[in-house]
Amino acid sequence: MKSVMRIMACLLFVTVPLLAQESPPGKEDQAFNHGHKVIAYFPQWGLYGGYVFGGYFVKNLITTGSARRLTHLNYAFGNVVNHQCASFDTWADYQDPLPANETVDGQADIPGTFAGNFHQLQELKKLYPRLHVVMSIGGASADPNAFSTAALPDNRQAFVKSCIDMYIQGNFAPGIHEPGIFDGIDIDWEYPASPADETNFTALLQEFREQLDQIQPGMTLSIASPAGSWAWQYIDLENIQYIVGHFNLETYDFDGPWSNTTGFVAPLYQAALDPDPTNNANYAVESYLNMGIAPEKIAFGVPFYGYEWTNVTNENNGLFAPGTPVCCGFEYNYITTIASGFQKFRDPTTKAPWLWDGSNFWTYDDPVSLAFKMEYVRKHHLAGVMIWEISGDEPDGLLLRTLVRGLRSWPAEAGW
């Protein structure tokens, strides 16, 4: 999962008026009945700014039409401190008093009361009660050693209890008791790093399953799972599948700013010029299936962001060419604002697009490549799709609509 710090380091705070009108509630059943999971991560930090929205709020899930199309909304992230669950940002979570134009119900928060993103999620669930709101704990900014310690046998039960008490029971802070906002837990431990971690991670998830079931059987439990064997080598994926509802498979970040050679952020298949046969989503999915993972446990991850390189040498129209990577990732809705200054190419094998102007190179997913991936999800009978992360979509929800249409193989005129 892309880290909070990687994203925030590159944000350009541009305020642009919202173009979309609010979509009325009541149509969410159509999303839930299509048989696939449609999962999006929601950025805790969104209210601080963004390229197009000038700040991404829970309200934007309605104005973009996203709330009625999603089955699961994963809130990113909760932290782990001293083998206890903790907030990464209490101000964003439940303290920031949002003005009326940034709230779901159009009513300004009262300073000093329960506010912030959590209050807005509370209001969202009144309109979309079948939307599963899930707390994702961890992320790339969390200390993996903190997970390792929390998962130890002596700490495990108390750690899980702290997470259940905070996020499921709604005891967010002294004097704040607001249960019923979160419907489950997603664990994003990046990454277990030893045989002991492997054993303890499985036991940790079993403990989450048991304590969640004591509250309400069947509550969501998932993990963000890696696409590279270097990261999954200490995760007992085959046995974990019987504990969790699904894996949020991170089939992206195959190439990016850690490399001095351009490439695709999330190719479905191996591109003709890519020398690495493992550097694609199909390899990751096939690896999971070959390890005995049931296809209906795999939610296929897609990026709503892209990466840039500069000073790229003029070969292959910039693809798989030496260049200088630019930290740290840019949302799709920003990339579309600069695309007219580039020539657009598309790889015939992966359907992945790239932009090139003779020196600068961009990799990202667009509606064409996303629709191609949804054909793959249907063909392989996967659980559905997972998005990192929802604030990168256009104000009219173009990318999410493309995904939902693709899962049902609906024509564009169907309106989804």
C-alpha positions in Angstrom: 0.0 0.0 0.0 1.3 3.4 -0.8 2.4 5.2 2.3 0.8 8.3 3.6 4.1 10.1 3.6 4.9 9.2 -0.1 1.6 10.7 -1.1 1.6 13.8 1.1 5.2 14.7 0.1 4.0 15.5 -3.5 0.6 17.1 -3.0 -0.1 20.3 -4.8 -3.0 22.0 -3.1 -5.1 23.2 -6.0 -8.7 24.1 -5.4 -11.2 23.5 -8.2 -15.0 23.7 -7.8 -16.7 20.4 -7.7 -18.3 19.5 -11.1 -20.5 16.7 -10.0 -23.9 17.0 -8.4 -24.9 14.8 -5.4 -26.2 11.4 -6.4 -29.4 10.5 -4.5 -29.2 7.5 -2.0 -31.2 4.4 -2.6 -29.4 2.9 -5.6 -26.7 1.2 -3.5 -28.4 -2.1 -3.7 -27.4 -2.4 -7.4 -23.8 -2.3 -6.4 -24.2 -4.9 -3.7 -26.2 -7.3 -5.9 -23.7 -7.6 -8.7 -21.8 -10.4 -7.0 -18.4 -8.7 -6.7 -16.7 -6.8 -4.0 -15.9 -3.2 -4.9 -13.5 -1.9 -2.3 -11.9 1.5 -2.0 -9.4 2.9 0.4 -10.4 6.3 1.8 -7.5 8.6 2.7 -7.5 10.0 6.3 -5.4 12.9 5.1 -7.7 13.9 2.2 -9.3 16.7 4.1 -6.0 18.6 4.1 -6.0 19.1 0.3 -5.8 17.6 -3.1 -5.2 18.3 -6.8 -8.8 18.6 -8.0 -11.1 18.5 -5.1 -9.3 21.1 -2.9 -9.6 18.5 -0.1 -11.3 15.1 -0.3 -14.0 14.6 2.2 -16.5 11.8 3.0 -19.1 14.1 1.3 -17.2 13.6 -2.0 -18.1 9.9 -1.9 -21.7 11.1 -2.5 -21.0 13.9 -5.0 -18.9 11.6 -7.2 -21.5 8.9 -7.0 -19.0 6.5 -5.4 -20.9 5.6 -2.2 -23.6 3.8 -4.0 -21.2 1.8 -6.1 -18.9 0.6 -3.3 -19.4 -2.5 -1.2 -16.5 -1.7 1.2 -14.8 1.5 2.2 -11.5 1.0 4.0 -10.4 3.9 6.1 -6.6 4.4 5.8 -5.1 4.2 8.4 -5.1 3.3 12.1 -1.7 3.0 13.8 0.0 0.6 16.2 1.8 2.1 19.2 3.1 0.1 22.2 1.2 -2.9 21.0 -2.1 -1.0 21.1 -4.3 0.4 18.4 -3.9 4.2 18.1 -4.9 7.0 15.8 -2.4 8.4 13.3 -4.2 11.7 13.4 -6.9 12.5 16.0 -7.6 15.8 14.4 -8.6 14.3 11.0 -10.3 11.3 12.6 -12.7 12.9 15.1 -11.8 16.4 16.1 -11.7 18.7 13.0 -15.0 20.7 13.0 -15.9 20.8 9.3 -17.9 23.6 7.8 -21.3 23.0 6.3 -20.1 22.8 2.7 -17.7 19.9 3.6 -20.2 17.7 5.5 -22.5 14.9 4.4 -25.7 16.5 5.8 -24.9 20.1 5.1 -24.7 20.9 8.8 -21.5 22.4 10.2 -19.7 20.5 13.0 -19.7 22.2 16.4 -16.2 22.7 17.7 -15.4 20.5 20.6 -17.9 17.8 19.7 -17.4 14.5 17.8 -16.4 15.7 14.3 -13.8 15.0 11.6 -13.9 12.0 9.2 -15.4 9.6 11.7 -18.5 11.8 12.2 -18.9 12.1 8.5 -18.7 8.3 8.1 -21.4 8.1 10.7 -23.6 10.4 8.6 -22.7 8.5 5.4 -23.9 5.2 6.9 -27.3 6.7 7.5 -27.7 7.2 3.8 -25.9 4.0 2.7 -26.5 1.5 5.6 -25.3 -1.5 3.5 -21.9 0.0 2.8 -19.2 -1.8 4.9 -16.9 0.8 6.5 -13.7 -0.9 7.6 -10.8 0.4 9.6 -7.5 -0.4 7.9 -4.7 -0.7 10.5 -1.1 -0.2 9.4 0.1 0.9 6.0 3.6 1.6 4.8 4.0 4.5 7.3 3.4 2.2 10.2 6.3 0.6 12.0 6.5 -3.1 11.0 8.3 -3.9 14.2 5.3 -2.5 16.1 3.1 -5.1 14.4 5.7 -7.8 15.1 5.6 -7.0 18.8 1.9 -6.6 19.0 1.4 -10.0 17.4 3.6 -11.8 20.1 1.7 -14.4 22.2 1.9 -12.3 25.3 0.6 -9.1 23.6 -1.8 -10.5 20.9 -5.1 -10.8 22.8 -4.8 -7.4 24.5 -3.7 -5.7 21.2 -6.7 -7.1 19.4 -9.0 -6.1 22.2 -7.7 -2.5 22.0 -8.5 -2.4 18.3 -12.0 -3.8 18.8 -12.6 -1.5 21.7 -11.5 1.6 19.8 -12.8 1.0 16.3 -15.7 -1.5 16.6 -17.0 -0.4 20.0 -16.3 3.3 19.2 -14.3 4.2 22.3 -12.1 6.6 20.3 -10.9 8.7 23.2 -11.9 9.5 26.8 -15.5 10.8 26.7 -16.0 9.8 23.1 -18.2 6.7 22.6 -19.6 6.4 19.1 -20.1 2.7 18.2 -21.4 1.4 14.9 -19.2 3.3 12.5 -16.9 0.5 11.5 -18.0 -2.9 10.4 -14.7 -4.7 10.4 -10.9 -4.6 10.4 -8.3 -4.6 7.5 -4.7 -5.4 8.5 -1.9 -3.8 6.4 1.3 -5.1 7.9 4.1 -4.2 5.6 5.6 -6.8 6.0 6.2 -9.8 8.2 9.9 -10.5 8.1 10.7 -13.8 9.8 9.3 -17.3 10.4 8.2 -16.1 13.9 6.3 -13.2 12.3 4.6 -15.7 9.9 3.3 -17.8 12.7 2.3 -14.8 14.8 0.5 -13.1 11.9 -1.7 -16.1 11.4 -2.5 -16.3 15.1 -3.1 -12.6 15.2 -5.7 -12.8 12.5 -7.3 -15.8 14.2 -7.6 -13.6 17.4 -9.2 -10.8 15.4 -11.6 -13.3 13.9 -12.6 -14.7 17.3 -13.0 -11.3 18.9 -15.0 -9.8 16.0 -17.3 -12.8 16.0 -18.0 -12.2 19.7 -19.4 -8.8 18.7 -21.2 -10.0 15.5 -20.3 -13.1 13.5 -19.3 -12.3 9.9 -17.9 -8.9 10.4 -15.3 -8.0 7.7 -11.8 -9.1 8.3 -9.3 -8.7 5.5 -5.6 -8.0 4.8 -3.7 -5.9 2.3 -1.5 -8.6 0.7 1.6 -8.0 -1.5 2.1 -8.9 -5.1 5.8 -9.7 -4.7 7.2 -13.0 -3.4 9.9 -11.0 -1.5 7.0 -9.6 0.6 4.7 -12.6 0.9 7.4 -15.1 1.8 6.6 -14.8 5.5 2.8 -14.7 5.1 1.0 -18.0 5.4 -1.5 -17.1 2.7 -2.9 -20.5 2.2 -4.1 -20.9 5.8 -4.9 -17.2 6.3 -7.5 -17.5 3.5 -9.7 -19.6 5.9 -9.6 -16.8 8.5 -10.1 -13.6 6.4 -12.9 -12.8 4.1 -10.6 -11.6 1.3 -7.2 -10.4 0.3 -6.8 -6.9 -1.0 -4.1 -7.9 -3.5 -1.8 -4.9 -4.2 -1.4 -5.5 -7.9 0.3 -2.1 -8.5 3.7 -0.4 -7.8 5.5 -2.7 -10.1 7.6 0.2 -11.4 7.9 3.6 -9.7 10.2 6.3 -8.3 12.5 3.7 -6.6 13.8 2.9 -10.1 16.0 4.9 -12.6 14.3 3.2 -15.5 10.7 4.0 -16.6 8.1 1.3 -16.6 4.4 0.6 -15.9 2.9 1.2 -12.5 0.4 -1.7 -12.8 0.7 -3.8 -16.0 -1.8 -6.7 -16.2 0.6 -8.8 -18.2 4.3 -8.7 -19.0 5.0 -6.0 -21.5 7.0 -7.0 -24.5 10.0 -4.8 -23.5 9.9 -5.7 -19.8 12.7 -8.1 -19.0 11.1 -9.3 -15.7 8.3 -11.9 -16.2 7.2 -11.4 -12.5 6.7 -7.7 -12.9 2.9 -7.8 -13.6 -0.4 -8.4 -12.0 -1.2 -11.7 -13.8 2.0 -13.2 -12.3 0.9 -12.2 -8.8 -2.7 -13.6 -9.3 -1.4 -16.8 -10.8 1.1 -17.2 -8.0 -1.7 -16.9 -5.4 -3.9 -19.4 -7.3 -1.0 -21.8 -7.5 -0.5 -21.5 -3.8 -4.0 -22.8 -3.3 -5.7 -19.5 -2.7 -9.4 -19.6 -3.8 -10.1 -17.0 -6.5 -13.1 -15.7 -4.7 -10.7 -14.6 -1.9 -8.7 -12.3 -4.2 -9.7 -8.7 -4.7 -7.7 -7.3 -7.6 -6.0 -4.0 -6.7 -5.9 -1.1 -9.1 -4.2 2.3 -8.8 -6.0 5.7 -9.1 -2.6 7.3 -9.3 0.5 7.3 -11.5 4.3 8.1 -11.5 6.5 10.4 -13.5 10.1 10.4 -14.7 12.0 13.3 -16.2 15.2 13.5 -18.3 14.2 10.3 -20.0 16.3 9.2 -22.9 14.6 9.2 -26.3 14.1 5.5 -27.0 11.0 3.4 -27.2 9.0 6.6 -26.8 10.3 6.7 -23.2 9.2 3.3 -22.2 11.7 1.1 -20.2 14.3 3.9 -20.7 16.7 5.5 -18.3 15.3 8.6 -16.5 15.1 10.5 -13.2 12.1 9.4 -11.1 9.9 12.1 -9.5 8.7 11.5 -6.0 6.1 10.4 -5.0 3.0 9.8 -7.1 0.2 11.9 -8.5 -3.5 11.2 -8.6 -5.3 10.3 -11.9 -7.4 13.5 -11.7 -4.2 15.5 -11.8 -2.6 13.5 -14.6 -5.6 14.2 -16.9 -5.1 18.0 -16.4 -1.6 17.8 -18.0 -2.1 15.0 -20.5 -2.8 17.4 -23.4 0.8 18.4 -23.4 2.0 14.8 -24.1 1.6 12.2 -26.8 -0.3 9.2 -25.5 0.8 5.6 -26.2 -0.7 2.2 -25.2 1.0 -1.1 -24.8 -0.8 -3.7 -27.0 -0.3 -6.5 -24.5 -1.1 -4.9 -21.2 -3.4 -2.1 -22.6 -1.5 0.2 -20.2 -1.2 3.8 -21.3 1.8 6.1 -21.0 2.5 9.7 -21.7 5.6 11.0 -23.4 6.8 14.4 -24.6 10.4 13.6 -25.5 11.7 14.1 -22.0 9.0 13.4 -19.5 7.2 10.0 -19.0 4.0 9.2 -17.1 2.6 5.8 -16.2 -0.9 5.3 -14.9 -4.2 3.4 -15.5 -7.1 4.9 -17.5 -10.6 3.7 -18.3 -9.3 1.5 -21.2 -6.7 -0.4 -19.1 -9.1 -0.6 -16.1 -11.9 -2.1 -18.3 -9.4 -4.7 -19.6 -8.5 -5.6 -16.0 -12.2 -6.1 -15.1 -12.5 -8.6 -17.9 -9.6 -10.4 -16.3 -11.3 -10.3 -12.9 -14.5 -11.8 -14.4 -12.6 -14.4 -16.4 -10.7 -15.6 -13.3 -13.8 -15.5 -11.0 -12.0 -13.2 -8.6 -13.7 -11.6 -5.6 -13.8 -8.2 -7.2 -11.7 -5.1 -7.2 -9.8 -2.9 -4.7 -8.8 0.7 -5.3 -5.9 2.6 -3.9 -7.2 5.2 -3.4 -10.6 6.8 -4.1 -9.6 10.5 -4.0 -7.7 10.0 -7.3 -10.9 9.6 -9.3 -12.5 12.3 -11.4 -15.3 14.5 -9.9 -17.8 12.5 -11.9 -16.5 9.2 -10.6 -15.3 8.1 -14.1 -12.8 5.4 -13.0 -15.1 3.8 -10.4 -18.0 3.7 -12.9 -15.6 2.0 -15.4 -14.8 -0.7 -12.9 -18.4 -1.4 -11.9 -19.4 -1.5 -15.6 -16.6 -3.8 -16.4 -17.4 -6.2 -13.6 -20.9 -6.6 -15.0 -19.8 -6.1 -18.7 -22.3 -3.4 -18.9 -22.3 -0.9 -21.8 -21.4 2.7 -21.1 -24.9 3.9 -21.7 -26.1 1.8 -18.6 -25.0 4.8 -16.5 -22.7 3.1 -14.1 
